[in-house]
Amino acid sequence: TTTGTLTATKDNPSNNFATLNPLTNDAGGAKTYSFGNTKVAETANSWTSAHSTLADSAGKYYFEAKVTYTSSNEAYIGACSQKGILDKVNSTHYLGQTVDSVGFYTGNGNYEKGASGVAYGSAVTSGQVVGCALDLTNNFIYFSINGTWQNSGVPTSGASGTGGISLPSGMTGGEFMCLSVSPNESYLECNYGNGYFGTTAISSAGTNASAIGQFEYDVPTGYTALSTKGLNS
């Protein structure tokens, strides 16, 4: 006999998907994790960051984050190096504030790296889903809103990086990178492949050539979920 609202998970002995890691810490506002560490909220108007339990040093990976604002219309979605996470233990940072991370700012659609904001895409409204494609083969990152790649990005463009953002100097080849988020008076529900935002299942699964994980929107060809099976592939 079971009670309550059950959420399915596709994790199994042969494949585990990343979640957010509550063991990483920084000096920002207090974070609240829930729903199996796939949702993170910040309500104190103080930037903080949350990072994936798994990190990747090579390959191409995709994840999604559903954005909900509680006051300020701002959050970041992106990636951070392992070194960057350790550097943030005693200081408050958002993704892109330093040279070891890059973030897409939902408030106006700019991207940020090295504390420099650059016009890139559109602002994100509450309830929209931001997709993130990290290409560590060619060192670019791409962002979409509800399936539309910003800046006419083509995540499959390879070395040309059409519409992509080149990784900053602090994210060097071969270093481990986490797929990360930074909420501020907002919360983010991350789908690393289990097919849920919090307890809400995706409404219609996009195409996924790797067949690893379920996402709301199409996974670019050549990209896969950040999971143990995805890393091994």
C-alpha angles and dihedrals in degrees: 000000000000130000135193129027112319123206119202120232128197094205112124139156092280098046135026123183123219120257130181113288115233090189093071113087143188137175095258130106120312113278126211119208124198145156095050092318093298094113126058126184133188119190105165098081091246123118118247135163137222125198138200121264090230126056131198131209100181138020135041125293138181135198139162134224125194110213124216122177122213097178119329113051095229143106138135130231122190144083139305133192121242089245090053091055092053091048091055096060092097101030140054115248139159123209110285096021091109135035093257097066142041128204142184109227111221093199095074108354096255122136122226134205127157089011090294118123118212127188109252118141146341131307116263120237123213112281097025123125121234116205120205125199116189116195109192092170092068099016100243134126128204134194133203134189115215089339098313112117111228123234087020087287121188108197090189093056093100120195093005091061093205108206092350131125117244112232115254124254093261093061100073129182115276095019118123114257129196126208100235146176136206118205126191116183084337140082134228128207109203126207110197092171109301091104099239138107100204103311094334115101119222110269099224124004116235123222116282119184093193091055088216111128134346123263135180094237136034116290109224113251110266094028127103142181122284096249138118091264091045091052092049092051 
